[in-house]
Amino acid sequence: MQGTTCVYTTFLQPFVSRHELDIDQNLNELRIRAGEMAVVWWQRGSVYAQAHFYELLDYMASQSNRAHPTISPPVHPGNAPQTPCEPTQVPPQVCACFPLFSMLCWQLQNLLQKSNRTSGGRVF
């Protein structure tokens, strides 16, 4: 008989067979706790990512507001509106190479402004 086989049959196999139920229970408990911890950390990570994503959107909107002033529509004499109109904005051009990105930034800015008006200043 080789040394490893002798050690296994003499010491390890009897110990494992005596404590097999305890070992299985502890492994199942470890698996359950690991799953619970994964869920907790996933939730924390998603909350963190969501908060910073909204901060990024706010930052982009503030930069866009500063760089591109609003333009009011022309008012013809005699056709003045009875209620004040909201200013229209011209989409910013970040780069001629990225018109889709420029349009996306402009639309996000408008969405943020609308949500600020309807939510009383709260952002999401």
N, C-alpha and C positions, 0 to 999 in steps of 0.2 A: 504494500500500500504506500502511495506517495504521501509526502508531508501535508500538502494542502487538503487532500482527501481525508486524511486522518484527523486534521484539525476540524474540518467541516463536519464530519460524522460524529466526532467526539464532543465538540463544544457548540458549534453554531446551530446545527440542525435541531438538537434537543431544546435549545433556548428559543429558537424561532417557533417551533411547534408548540411549546408551552405558552408563549405570549402572542400567538398569531392573531387572536381576536383583538387584543389591545393594540397591536401594531396596525391592524386594518382600521380600527376605530380612529386612532390618532391620524392616520393618513387621510381618511375621509374628512375629519375635522379640519385638518390643514388645508385640504382642497377647498372646503366651504369658506374658510376664513380668507384664503387667498382670493377667491372670487369676490367676496364682500369688499376686500381692500381694493381690488381692481375697480369696482364700481364707484367706491368713494373717491379714488384718485381720478377716475374719468370725469366724475361730476365736478370736482375741484378744477381740473384742467379746462373743462368746457366753460365754466363760469369765468375763469381767468381769461381765456381766449375771447369770449364774448365781450367782456368789459373792455379789453384792449382794442378789439375791433371797433367798438363804438367810439372809443377815444380817437382812434385813427380817422374814422369818418368825421368826427367833430373837427379834428385838426385840418383835414382836407377841406372841409366846408369853410372854416375860418380863413384859411389861406386863399381860397378861391374868392371869398367876399372881399378880402383886402386887395387882391390883385385885379379884380374885374368889377368895377362899379356897375350898379344897375342903371339901365337906360329906360326912361319913361317913354311911352308911346306918344307920337305927335298928336296934338289936340288941334282940330280945325276950328276956327272962329265960328260961333253959332252952333257948333255940334259938341259943346263941352258936356261931359258926362255929369249926371246929377249926383252920383256917388263917386268918391275917389277910387280910381283904378289902382290895382296893384301893378307895380313896375314889372316890365318884362325884362328878362335877362338874356344876354347874348352868350351862347355857350363858349367857355374859354378854350383856347387852343394851346394846349400844353406843348405839343410838338406836331408839326405837319406829318410826321411819320406815324403818329398814333392818334388818328381822329376818333377811333372807337373809344380809346381810353379817355380822351377829352370829353366826349359825350357822356360816358359813364360817370365821370366825376361831376359833371354838370347836373345830371339827373339825380345823383346821390345828394348833392347839395340842395336841390329843390325839394327832395323828399324830406330831408332833415328840417328845412325851413317850414314846410307844411306841418310836420309833426310837432314842431315847437309851437306853432300857432294854435294847433288844435289841442295840444296837451297842456297848455298853460306854461310852457317853458321846460317841461320835463322832457328828457330825451330817453325814449324807450323805457 
